[in-house]
Amino acid sequence: MYPVIFTPIAREELIEAQDWYEREARGLGRRFLTALNATVERMSANPRQFPVVHKSVRRALLRHFPYARMFVIEPDETQTVLACFHGSCDPQKRQRRM
């Protein structure tokens, strides 16, 4: 298992998404968090299963939610999550963050 670390901005984006889902429907924020945790487990177990989408940045999609986590694998095998984007986010905005 490899450690997964979130940058402060990525953590903030995830919290905002979870809060938004919870406001939309009670319990939906919790389901978002469950999907997020399942993806973290998959990343931790085998980070190279996720495709490289820009230079060394990989994308991990959340199941059942239109969100992607963008991350890099560090030389020590730690994974750093750089961002969490909604699927409708402008691709140029994503690239500027990478």
Protein Blocks (a to p, Z undefined) as FASTA:
>chain_A
ZZddddfklmmmmmmmmmmmmmmpghklmmmmmmmmmmmmmmmmmmmlpccfbhjaccdd
dehiacdcdddddfkopacdfbdcdfklcfklmmmmZZ
